[in-house]
Amino acid sequence: MQKYLLALLLALVGCRRAEITHYQVRKTAETQAPAFAPPGMRADGIPDSPAASLASSLAWTLPRGWSERRAAGVRYATLKPAAGGKIDVSVVVLPGPAGGELANDNRWRAQIGLGAIDERDLAKARSSIKTKAGGTSVYDFVSDGNKKSRLVAAILVSDEMTWFIKMLGDETSVASSRSDFLHLLRSLRFDAAS
């Protein structure tokens, strides 16, 4: 009880000041960030992609009408399908197992409002595609409810990296781009890093 009274007393004493103060600090040479980037970090503060250190990089053939933009950090690339609507296609690379297949699938399911699954249900949900880059696990999830979301994602494990190729958006937009997305997945290969 004494602790609560002491805490209340301190709160009341600390709240008696009605004035608000703020400070402005002018940027000087001493307060600005250095112009160099530490190892593994770009000068703009974004971490280098883990793929930057690889002897070869993941490559693909874009379906007709699709476009791509290389990204930074763990997002290796952003792809834009020909179909309109709300849709995001990303290529992400992470070192190591990146949490494992089940944890990543359950995170994806949560993104569209679905509950977690176990290893048995994971095996049922998995389909496989053989690519020049190696075996790729593919998952296709559709949310419940009136306004459905859909996620089609692939996991490719190679060397010491895990690659995630994910298409997420409105159910109808993803459905109309699904065939092209699977074509893109079948074209995965490793090219010499540039």
C-alpha positions in Angstrom: 0.0 0.0 0.0 2.9 2.3 0.8 4.3 1.8 -2.7 1.0 2.8 -4.3 0.8 6.0 -2.2 4.4 6.9 -3.0 3.8 6.3 -6.7 0.6 8.5 -6.5 2.4 11.2 -4.7 5.3 11.2 -7.2 2.8 11.4 -10.1 1.0 14.3 -8.6 4.2 16.2 -7.9 5.5 15.5 -11.4 2.2 16.7 -13.0 2.1 20.1 -11.3 4.0 21.9 -14.1 1.5 23.3 -16.5 4.1 24.6 -19.0 5.3 22.7 -22.0 8.9 23.1 -23.1 10.6 22.0 -26.2 14.0 22.4 -27.6 15.4 22.9 -31.1 18.8 21.6 -32.0 20.4 22.9 -35.1 22.2 20.4 -37.2 26.0 20.8 -37.1 28.8 18.7 -38.5 28.9 16.9 -35.1 25.2 15.9 -35.1 24.9 14.8 -38.8 25.3 11.1 -39.7 28.5 10.2 -41.3 28.6 10.0 -45.1 30.1 6.6 -45.2 28.2 3.4 -44.7 29.2 0.7 -42.3 29.7 -2.8 -43.7 26.4 -4.4 -44.8 24.6 -1.0 -44.9 24.0 1.5 -47.7 24.8 5.2 -47.2 21.0 5.9 -46.9 20.7 3.6 -43.9 19.0 0.7 -45.7 20.8 -2.7 -45.1 22.3 -4.3 -48.1 20.4 -7.3 -49.5 21.7 -10.6 -48.2 21.9 -11.5 -51.9 24.6 -8.9 -52.5 27.2 -11.3 -51.1 26.2 -14.3 -53.3 28.2 -15.5 -56.3 24.9 -15.9 -58.2 21.5 -14.2 -58.0 18.0 -15.4 -58.5 16.6 -14.5 -61.9 13.3 -15.2 -63.7 11.5 -14.5 -67.0 8.8 -11.9 -66.6 5.4 -12.9 -68.0 4.1 -10.7 -70.9 3.0 -7.2 -69.6 4.7 -7.6 -66.2 7.3 -5.1 -65.0 9.9 -5.2 -62.3 11.8 -2.9 -60.1 14.8 -3.9 -58.0 14.5 -3.0 -54.4 16.7 -2.6 -51.4 17.3 -4.5 -48.2 15.6 -7.8 -47.9 13.1 -7.0 -50.6 15.1 -8.0 -53.6 12.5 -7.0 -56.2 9.0 -5.7 -56.7 7.0 -7.1 -59.6 3.9 -5.6 -61.2 1.5 -8.0 -62.9 -0.3 -6.9 -66.1 -3.7 -7.2 -64.4 -5.0 -4.2 -62.5 -6.4 -4.2 -59.1 -4.9 -4.3 -55.6 -2.0 -6.7 -55.9 1.6 -6.8 -54.7 4.3 -9.2 -55.9 7.5 -9.3 -53.9 10.8 -11.2 -54.0 12.4 -11.3 -50.6 15.7 -13.0 -49.6 16.7 -13.8 -46.1 19.8 -15.6 -44.7 19.4 -19.1 -43.3 16.1 -20.9 -42.9 14.3 -17.5 -42.0 12.1 -19.0 -39.3 11.2 -22.2 -41.3 8.4 -23.1 -43.7 5.6 -23.6 -41.1 6.2 -20.3 -39.3 6.3 -18.3 -42.6 3.2 -20.0 -43.9 1.3 -19.2 -40.7 2.5 -15.5 -40.9 1.2 -15.3 -44.4 -2.1 -16.9 -43.4 -2.4 -14.3 -40.6 -1.9 -11.5 -43.1 -5.1 -12.5 -44.8 -7.0 -13.3 -41.6 -6.7 -17.1 -41.6 -5.7 -19.2 -38.5 -2.5 -21.1 -38.0 -2.0 -24.6 -39.4 0.2 -27.5 -38.2 2.8 -29.6 -40.1 0.2 -32.1 -41.3 -2.0 -29.3 -42.8 1.1 -27.6 -44.2 2.0 -30.8 -46.2 -1.6 -30.9 -47.6 -1.4 -27.2 -48.6 2.0 -27.5 -50.3 2.5 -28.1 -54.0 5.9 -28.3 -55.6 7.4 -26.8 -58.8 10.8 -27.9 -60.2 12.9 -25.1 -61.4 16.5 -24.6 -62.6 17.0 -22.9 -59.2 15.8 -26.0 -57.4 12.6 -27.4 -55.9 10.2 -24.7 -54.9 7.3 -25.1 -52.4 4.1 -23.2 -53.5 1.1 -22.3 -51.3 -2.2 -20.7 -52.3 -4.5 -19.3 -49.5 -7.8 -17.5 -49.8 -9.3 -15.6 -46.9 -12.8 -16.0 -45.5 -15.6 -13.4 -45.6 -17.2 -11.2 -48.2 -14.1 -9.3 -49.3 -11.7 -12.0 -50.0 -7.9 -11.7 -50.1 -5.6 -14.2 -51.7 -2.0 -15.1 -51.3 0.1 -17.3 -53.6 3.6 -17.7 -52.3 6.7 -19.8 -53.1 9.7 -20.7 -50.9 13.0 -21.6 -52.5 15.9 -22.6 -50.2 19.4 -22.4 -51.7 22.9 -22.4 -50.3 22.5 -20.3 -47.1 19.6 -18.2 -48.3 15.8 -18.5 -48.4 13.9 -16.8 -51.2 10.3 -15.9 -50.9 8.3 -15.0 -54.0 4.8 -13.8 -52.9 1.7 -12.4 -54.6 -0.8 -10.9 -52.3 -4.0 -8.9 -53.1 -7.7 -9.0 -53.8 -8.9 -12.5 -54.6 -10.0 -11.6 -58.1 -6.7 -9.8 -59.0 -4.6 -12.6 -57.7 -6.7 -15.2 -59.4 -6.4 -13.4 -62.8 -2.5 -13.3 -62.4 -2.1 -16.8 -60.9 -1.2 -18.5 -64.1 1.4 -15.9 -65.0 2.8 -16.1 -61.5 3.2 -19.9 -61.7 4.9 -19.4 -65.1 7.3 -16.9 -63.5 8.1 -19.5 -60.7 8.8 -22.2 -63.3 11.4 -19.8 -64.9 13.4 -19.3 -61.7 17.2 -19.8 -62.1 20.5 -18.6 -60.7 22.6 -16.3 -62.9 26.1 -15.1 -62.1 25.8 -12.0 -59.9 26.4 -8.7 -61.6 
